């Protein structure tokens, strides 16, 4: 074995990458340990990278909770604070990779990169992509060129920023993309090669949660009469509205949103998930200019899922309305 010159900690959470067939149901379930996942990547033995392995959870990506990810963030921080590792890899289900990466990035305050990866094809299928993705993720986590960039997502030999990455297909091995800017780097010949656009700047940093918070996500649809919007009143600490286009809602929702925004932070995102919410173009009732004037908070180019996570992190820290507005204003200006 090649002598280790760099070290990476690997945290396994379960997901498709760790699934095998359950004889009782015939479907695949999370079963493989972190050590079993790494054993399927023999190239790591000659990579010159030492591995510290932790079997953290064995859950489908859809079943991960804020509590799981808060505990993971704390465990990652504790590992990085020892100074013994050059980076961290997290393996998990792809259903929630973009949420996990964004949330870890909010809490990540170290120079070493944290790289999240998974698989679109489980280990029982031909062409299972898990081993290749683990190999690429470990190489990325160990590469000094990625120090200081925060949390990243690596699949299909592409390196994506936690802020920009989206899962854009339900089954394709090339499901993970950054629609607004493309990957920040690619893995080739066992090293990181930076893409032409370079690394995007990191988002805001938020302290660990110290209280519970409930943040809703309301998706606007054609013919929406606002009846379901009323159900959030009194039942959440903050609300993200995934609006049409650049930040538009039916006029029938305006009164309800105005009332909510007078009581709790209401954040205006686009349900498209690619491109910005505008601030000063359209002027009709329910337009972005109208809603922002009524107290809603724009997200810039943050998608609704990322906006919800940022709002949740802020409220779980006890942030007041002015702090929430200032943080989103700064984040959307980047």
N, C-alpha and C positions, 0 to 999 in steps of 0.2 A: 504493500500500500504506500502511496505517496505521502510524505511527511506533511502534516497539516500546517498551513501557514495562516489560514483565516478560519474563523469559527462562526457557525450559524445555529441559532436555536429554532427548533421546529415545533409548533403547537398544532395538534390535530383536533379538529372540532367535529369530524364526521362528514356527512354529505355524500354525494354521488361518487366522489373520488375514493371513498372508503366503503362502498357498498358491495355486498354479495347477496346471492339468492337465498331467501328465506324458504326452507322446504315446506313450511306450513301454508304459506300464501302464494308461493311462486313468484312474488315480487322481490325486488332488491331492497335491502335495508342497511343502515350503517352498521358495520361489524368489524372492519379491519382496524387494527391499532396503528399508531404512528410508526412503530418499528416495522410493522408489516408493509406499510406504504413505502417506506424508504428501502426496504429489502428488494422491492420491485424496480429499483433504479440503480443497477450495478455500476453505472458510470460515476456515481458519487464516490465510490471507493477509491478512485484514482484522480479525484478532482483537486486534491490538496486542501479540501475544506473539511474541518471537523464539525460534527453535528451533536448538538444537545437536544434530546428528543423528549417531548412531553405529550402524553395522551390526555388532552384537556377535556374534551367532550366527545360523545358519539351520538350526534343528533342530525336529523335532516336540516338543511339550511333554513327551511320554512319554520322550524320549531325553535330557533335561537331567539333569545329574549334580551331586553336591555340589561337584565341582571347578568346573563351569561357574558355579554360583551363588556360590561363594566368590570367583571372579574377578570376577563381576558386582558383588558387594557392594563389593569393593575399588575397582573402576572408578567406581561411583556415589559412594563416599566421596571419592575423589580429585577428582571433578567438583564435588562440593558444597563441598569445602575451598577451592576457588578463590574462592568467593563470587560467581561470575559468573551463577549460575542461581538461580531462585526455587523450583524443584522439578524432579523427575525423573519421566519416564514410561517404563515398561518394557512392551513389547508381546511377547506370547508365546502359546504354545498353552494352551488352557483346561484340558487334562488335569491340569496341575500348578500352576495359578495359585494355589490356596489354600496349597499348600506353599511356593511361591516367595515369596509375600507374607509368610507367617509367618516364614520364615527371614530374609528381608531385614529384617524388623522387628526380629528379635533382634540383628542386627549394625548397625542404623542408629542413629547417635548424633548426628545433626544436626537442626536445626530445620525445614529444608525438607522438605515431604512427598515421599514416593516413591509413585507411583501405578502399579499394575499393571493392564493391560487386555489384551483379546484379542478373539476373535470366535467365535461359535457357527456362523456360516454363512461359508464361504469365498468369496472374491471372484468365483467363477464362478457363484454361485447368485443367484436373484432375492432381493432384500431383504437382501443382504450387510450385516451389522451392523458390520463393522470400521471404516469411516470415521466413523460416528457415535460409536463407542466411543473412537476416538482423539481426536476433537474434544472429547468430554466429559472424557477423562482429562487432556488438556492444560489445559483450563480449570480443572480441579480442582487440578492441580499448581501452577498459577500464582496461585491464589487465596490471599491472606494469611490467610483465616479458618482454613485447614487447617495452618498452621504449628504445629509441635510435636506433631503427632498421630501421627507415625511413618509406617508403610506402610499403604496403602489399596488397595482393589480397586474399579475403576469399570467397570461394564458396564450397558447399558440405562438410562443416565442416573441410576443409583443409585450411591452411595458407601458402601462397606462397610469396616469395620475388618478388618485382617489377622487379628485374633484370632478374630473371629466368623464370617467368611464361609465358605460351603460351596458347592460345586458340587452342586446338588440335582436336576439332570436331565441326561440324556445329549445331548439335541438342542435343547431349547427355547432361544430367544433370551433368555428370562428365567430361565436356569438358576442364576444366582448369587444367593444369598439369605443372610441372617443369621437362621437360625431362632429363635434365642433372643431377639433384640432388634430385628430389622429394620435397614434401612440407617441410617447416621448422618447422611446428607445426600442431596439430590437435585440434579441439574443442571436448571435451567430458565431460559429467557431469557438464556442464556450466562453464568450465574453459579451459584455454589454456594448452596443454600438448606438450612440445617441442619434436620434432622428433630427432632421433639419430644423424643426421648430423648437427643439430644446425643451427644457422643463418649464412647466407653468409655475407661477409663484404659489406658495402654500396658502391655504385658507386660514381663518381665525383659529386661535388656540383657546380651549375651554378647560377649566378645572374639572376635577372629578365630581360627579353628582353627589349632593348631600341631602336630597329630598326627593319625594316622588313627584312626578309631573305627568299629566295626560295631555297629549297633543293630537288633535284630530286632523284628518286629511279628507277634504271634501272635493270631489271631482265634479265639475260642472258638465252638464250634458244638454243636448238639444231638447227644447221644450221644458226645461227645468222650471218648476214653479216655486221652489224654495221651501217646500214643506219639510223635506228631510234636513235642510239646513237648520231649521228651528230646533231640531232635536239636539244639536250641539250646545245650545244656549244653557248654561249652568252645568254642563257635563264635561267641560274641558278647560284646561288652563291656557290653551292657545290653539289656534286653528290655522292650517295651511289650506288655501283655496287653489286647486289646480284648474285654472281658467282656460277659456278658449284662447288660441292664438297668442298675441302679445300681451294678454292680460284682460280679457273681456268676459263679462257675464251677462245673462239676460237681465233686462231692466227690473224684472220682478224680484230679483235677488238683492237689489241695491239697498232697500230699507233694512232687510234683515242683517246684511253685512255691516251696514253703518251702525246698527245697534250693538252687534257683537264687538266691533272694533272700539266702541266706547268703553267696553268692559274688560276685554282681554286682547293680547296681541293677535292680530289677524294678518297673515302673510300671503301676499299675492304672487303665485307662481303660474307657469304655463304648463298645461297638461301635455304639451308636445315633448318637453324634455330636451329640446335642442334649440338654442337661440334665446335671446333675452326677453324679459318682460320690459316693455317700453315705459316711459314716464310722462311724455309730453307731446304725443302725436294725435291721438283720437280724443274727441271731446263729448261724445254722446253719453247719456246715462248708462252706467255699466261699463264704460270704457276704462282703460288703465288710468288716464288722467283724472277722471271722475272718482274712481275708487281710491286712488292715492290721496286725493284731496279730502276724502271722507275718513282718513285715518288708517287705511290699510298700509302695509309695509311691503315694498317691492323686493324681489329676490335677485334682480339682475339675471344672470345666466344660470343660477342654481336651479336644478330641477325640483319638482315637488317632493320627491323622497329625500333628497339632500336637505332641502329647506326644512322639512319636518324634523330631521335629526338635529340640525343646528338649533332650531327653536326649542326642541326638547332638552338639549344639553344646556342651553342658556337658562331655561325655566327651572331645570333640576339643580341649578346653581343659585337660584333665587334672584335672577336678574329681573330688574324692573322694566317697564315699558320703554323708557328712554334708552336703557342699555341694549335692549333687543333691537330697537330701531337703529341705533348707532352701529351695532355689529353687522346687521344686514346691509346697511348703507356702505360700510367699508368693504364687506365681502362682495357686494354687487358692483363696486367700482373697479375691481381688479380685472 
